[in-house]
Amino acid sequence: MNRSLASKLPDVGTTIFTVMSQLANDVGAINLAQGFPSFEPPKALTDRISYHLNHGANQYAPMAGIPALRAAIAEMTLRLHGRAVDVDNEITVCTGATEGLFSAIQAVVHRGDEVIVVDPAYDSYEPAVTLAGGITRHVPLLIADNGHDFGMDWQCLKDTISDKTRLIVMNFPHNPTGAILTSDDLDQLADIVRDTNCLLLSDEVYEHIVFDGEKHQSFSGHDELRERSLVVASFGKTYHATGWKLGYCIAPAALSTEFRKVHQFTTFSVSTPMQHGIADFLISDPDFAANLPAFYEDKRDRFCRLLEGSRFRFRPARSTFFQIVDYGEISQENDLSLAKKWTREIGVASIPLSVFSETPITGTRLRFCFAKADATLDDAARRLCKL
């Protein structure tokens, strides 16, 4: 080669999820870092995938997704959020939510456009904006006086919007804090963007995992917001199958057209037998997702109960399968170095929150995944309680 390779992402290293999971594997630690469940998908679902695998569903699926799955997604969206979705023109099946998010950003962000993200922000957003030639602006979540609850700073969001703002990326239920939005929050957002040209990208992969009787408020269900929104969701989180990498994007026809222009060259189509199997399961077992809150709430409560005698401080998560804990009474060490130290020394891996914020707002906090077998949570909690 006659010239050196100039990186298009010079400030991007290996994602923290890979770093912490690899460290956990290297030292034999309990991995409560990366967000994947330790239990299998429902057998009725894997049986349907096996059926289609052995009955001819092994060639390319349509670029937008098989009609049966798109129809099942439309029925679910109408049932849960009261929105009728055009099966042919408003639903696209993606290779996981990450591809959906990437394709959405590439489809609508042009060079010089500004994109607002909410910190702590999932680490795939800003690199996608950079690759599109955009500029990322960060709006930090507010932390309540109790030090545990997080929420939107609507005034800060409003002040950050400019005539260059093309897209606002929202992620609720929020990873990593578990914050959720209310219907009043959606109305406030609608007021803020009403007289702007901002589009919205709503990352709703934890849409079915909201606790304590609260309800997820989807952008798809809001009469005004849905007209300017690309809503991305994931079957992997819902069906304990993150390795399948299968999700979808719902957007108005004009936005879906642009989305598909990128999607077709990013991945073209998604695994055919899995699409057929999930379509069957959505029809035959529509209540599976409705039972997820109780399932994960039990996991959350167990993990929190086990930590009650420790020096960690926390409030039970409102959503997702992550629990944030404050270790300030144990140490004032930087969260990244402490997460690595505790992975090596006590054998429990976690995720530091500071890596998801432009200006760290999260102090002495770590994220633990409680989507694990009871015995795993018991063992991890015993080790943490010794600190």
WOBELDA-V933566 format. One record per helix or strand. SS is the DSSP state (H for helix, E for strand). FROM is the first residue (numbers start at 1). LEN is the number of residues. Records with the same first field share a line. If there is no record, write none. Layout:
BEGIN
SS=FROM-LEN ; FROM-LEN
END
This chain:
BEGIN
H=16-12 ; 43-11 ; 67-15 ; 96-13 ; 124-8 ; 154-7 ; 183-11 ; 219-3 ; 225-4 ; 235-4 ; 242-3 ; 253-14 ; 272-13 ; 289-18 ; 335-11 ; 354-3 ; 374-12
E=30-2 ; 91-4 ; 114-6 ; 135-6 ; 142-2 ; 150-2 ; 165-6 ; 199-5 ; 210-1 ; 229-6 ; 247-5 ; 313-1 ; 319-1 ; 322-5 ; 348-2 ; 351-2 ; 365-5
END
